[in-house]
Amino acid sequence: MLVRCLYASRAASVPTPASLDSIMEQSRRNNAARGLTGLLCHTHDVYVQVLEGGRDAVCALLAKLFEDPRHKGVTILLFEEISERQFGNW
């Protein structure tokens, strides 16, 4: 079963260009291996991300995000079952 999750969080500290590059590299590598796709946006200290994939994979990543010291105030804005991905090429 495919699901989509939209969440927002605050960065524990203002991310640097190098730390953002590291997040993107890690996300591309790990998410592809887990069958996850999505979209990541950020402003000065706020992240907004859409994750799509199998329910277990999305929930496992969310659990990690709640424990990740780089994030604080992780808030799930939407969690729904979907029939197809909107961000399959991410």
HUVENSUL-V819893 format. One record per backbone hydrogen bond with DSSP energy under -0.5 kcal/mol. NH is the residue of the N-H (numbers start at 1). CO is the residue of the C=O. E is the energy in kcal/mol with one decimal. If there is no record, write none. Layout:
# HUVENSUL-V819893
<<NH CO E> <NH CO E>>
This chain:
# HUVENSUL-V819893
<<2 82 -0.5> <3 53 -2.8> <4 80 -2.8> <5 51 -2.7> <6 78 -2.5> <7 49 -2.5> <8 75 -2.2> <9 47 -2.2> <10 72 -2.9> <11 45 -3.2> <12 70 -2.5> <15 44 -0.5> <20 16 -2.4> <21 17 -2.3> <22 18 -2.1> <23 19 -2.2> <24 20 -2.5> <25 21 -2.5> <26 22 -2.6> <27 23 -2.7> <28 24 -2.6> <29 25 -2.1> <30 26 -2.9> <31 27 -2.7> <32 28 -1.4> <33 29 -1.5> <34 30 -1.3> <35 31 -0.5> <35 32 -1.1> <36 31 -3.1> <37 52 -2.4> <38 87 -0.8> <39 50 -1.9> <41 48 -2.9> <43 46 -2.3> <47 9 -2.8> <48 41 -2.6> <49 7 -2.4> <50 39 -2.6> <51 5 -2.9> <52 37 -3.1> <53 3 -1.9> <55 1 -1.5> <58 54 -2.6> <59 55 -2.7> <60 56 -2.3> <61 57 -2.1> <62 58 -2.4> <63 59 -2.3> <64 60 -1.6> <65 61 -2.5> <66 62 -2.3> <67 63 -0.9> <67 64 -0.5> <68 64 -1.1> <71 68 -1.8> <72 10 -2.2> <75 8 -3.1> <77 6 -2.9> <77 75 -0.6> <78 6 -1.7> <80 4 -2.5> <82 2 -2.1> <90 87 -1.4>>
